[in-house]
């Protein structure tokens, strides 16, 4: 019953089987958070770290993350690398081609604010959030696979806080140093948060 | 052959073109723009030169009035190399293309056109290579500015 212990649900045993009653928010969020299929593309050196994270040593698969080579089958866009002004309309188009619900992780300094090209750079978009909404920002140049995994855990945590019919919480920022991400204030509570009795 | 060995041969064969050794680089020759593309065609086809390979072509901006094209040629037959530099007026740089001699000159010249604004007459397809098609200006000019460009603070 390991899994069942974690479900905020009421289980009723009837002749012929069991009935589970759970909040629909929880069911939808858990399904989404457990299978974030990400789109297969990379723009610069962050893509190398993304590939390393997807490979055997760090293993994205254990989070239920599998790369998809088409935006139609993708739930998550990991913008990995320097986004030039020439590339920006293409990335915006790819984001629009993804089906809702869709999520975006901005990986590395370039996608967060322009990175090393912020000064004296004429060809780089200074922050991918200028063209598409971003859920998680990961600092680093490039972020190590551990930081990317941390960002994906934060993405899962953010999905688990979704409420039906309500807007998403604010973006989560993953710091460059090691340590657990912090959920920004203003995020809705999760079903997993410790319940305060009384 | 080294550049100083090329120099007398080129001077006798192309008397109307000015050649001189580059004072900054002993491996390079400076030449006037009137020799393009005849000198390059000879360097490619003459048996004693046999420059089969245009290693690269690029440009250097020297404000306020000079723009310099740099061509590097290499011969697999003789294993020798020659760098040729051509000065152009910066306000209206135009030079004949080399795309009919070496195919890689096509994209090299598109890149130079894109980033420095040099016009290559006779080029088969002179479009921007790096920047978006509707970009204005030529970013590697030293007086280039753009609204997106934030100067680095001192």
Interface residues (C-beta under 8 A of the other chain):
Chain A: X85 X86 X118 X119 X120 X121 X122 X123 X126
Chain B: X130 X131 X132 X139 X144 X146 X148 X149 X150 X151 X152 X153
